[in-house]
Amino acid sequence: ASTWAEKAGKGTMFVSLDPKPWSKEAQAEALDALRAEFAAAGVAVRDGQWGYRVAVVEDPDGNTLLFNYTD
């Protein structure tokens, strides 16, 4: 992404969860469960901002995965 020059040449992907039935609460619960799953597997997750809150995961190849949170 040109907005993050330090990431030039590496992939960035936004991932949105779509729980059914959809609600802000259901999405927050799904993201909290995903964070817990990552933590249990030893995956580092940090908080970020992209005009809204995101959970940020770096994969072993240096790609950045951004999971969005509703506010």
Secondary structure by P-SEA (a helix, b strand, c coil): cccccccccbbbbbbbbbcccccaaaaaaaaaaaaaaaaaabbbbbbbbcccbbbbbbcccbbbbbbbbcc
